[in-house]
């Protein structure tokens, strides 16, 4: 498994166990979360740029939520 942050691992465990709801449109959820980070002017520019780059790549990917 990729070395995810402890926060991400916690949510993986919660979703896997059913304690937190699974979102079927996970790509759209990720794009929205990344775009929120990119738009947050209180965060460092490198964090915002990384989030925007990841969101843009997901938008342009050939994977679609259905």
C-alpha positions, 0 to 999 in steps of 0.5 A, spaced: 500 500 500 502 507 498 504 510 504 498 514 505 498 519 511 495 517 518 489 521 516 488 518 510 489 511 513 484 513 518 478 514 513 480 508 509 479 504 515 473 507 517 470 507 510 472 499 509 469 498 516 462 501 514 463 506 519 463 512 514 459 512 508 462 510 501 462 515 496 460 512 489 463 518 485 469 518 488 473 522 482 468 527 483 469 528 490 476 528 489 476 533 484 472 537 489 476 537 495 482 538 491 479 544 488 477 547 494 484 546 497 487 550 490 482 555 491 484 556 499 488 563 499 490 562 506 494 555 504 501 556 501 502 557 494 505 550 493 500 546 496 495 550 492 498 548 486 499 541 487 492 540 489 490 544 482 495 540 478 492 533 481 485 536 480 486 538 473 489 531 471 483 528 474 478 532 470 482 530 464 483 523 465 479 518 461 476 515 467 469 517 469 464 517 475 458 513 473 
